[in-house]
Amino acid sequence: MQQPIEWNQAYERGKDYATLTTLQLTELIHMLPDDLGKRHLDIGCGTGQLNRDMFHRGYQTIGIDTSDIAIKTADDSIDANNQLICFQVGDVFGINERQFDLITCKYVYTFIDNKDIFLKKVSELIGDWGVFVIIDPNILMLSDDKKPIALTAEDVSSQLSRYFDVKIVNKSKDVYYVCRERIA
Ligand SMILES: C[S@@+](CC[C@H](N)C(=O)[O-])C[C@H]1O[C@@H](n2cnc3c(N)ncnc32)[C@H](O)[C@@H]1O
């Protein structure tokens, strides 16, 4: 697979992205149904912080990212014998089993090339029981130089609503899009 070289260069320079605080993580979990299972996939996991956090909250978790440098850093951060957390280089199209209760995508969605095909694939992976959560920056809170690469909540929710019922939760600098299979 062709690597998105700019991500590798960023990670080689030691770049990382804002992590969720303990409170934000608790708020995320409270957005989920109480009876949701514990199989988690994070798409575009970067160095794996959200996976480590979800593991510590009782989830069995897989992180995927197209940057092999990010995945190497993520791999180095965990005990290789731990069967409940793992990382792999790739995108969502390399995942074939419908095996996840929760799929997250934090600060990644704006960079996904063909969003419609991506969302269709995610909708197939979560089926009728799972939850898909996109966490993206609130465009209104971004500095002017970052606004051009961000998406408005209206655009994201309109794209998501082709496949999901969407609940939008605004949390200071971030917007959470909590998606379930659309009930016809
Ligand atoms: C802004 S970073 C966010 C990383 C991580 N989610 C975090 O919050 O720290 C975006 C990440 O998305 C990854 N990425 C970009 N396009 C991707 C795709 N189509 N599939 C999987 N990962 C992708 C990049 O390699 C990069 O690690």
The ligand as an ORCA input file, in Angstrom:
! r2SCAN-3c Opt
* xyz 0 1
  C      -4.350     13.791     12.776
  S      -3.768     12.158     12.882
  C      -4.732     11.527     14.241
  C      -4.133     10.285     14.853
  C      -4.896      9.719     16.030
  N      -6.262      9.350     15.693
  C      -4.901     10.701     17.177
  O      -5.949     11.268     17.483
  O      -3.829     10.891     17.781
  C      -4.523     11.370     11.471
  C      -4.095      9.924     11.306
  O      -4.897      9.316     10.310
  C      -4.071      8.412      9.579
  N      -4.761      8.162      8.318
  C      -4.960      9.022      7.288
  N      -5.720      8.451      6.342
  C      -6.019      7.210      6.781
  C      -6.796      6.126      6.253
  N      -7.425      6.214      5.063
  N      -6.891      4.985      6.981
  C      -6.264      4.872      8.175
  N      -5.505      5.865      8.729
  C      -5.404      7.025      8.047
  C      -2.748      9.126      9.485
  O      -1.681      8.261      9.208
  C      -2.653      9.742     10.884
  O      -2.020      8.872     11.784
*
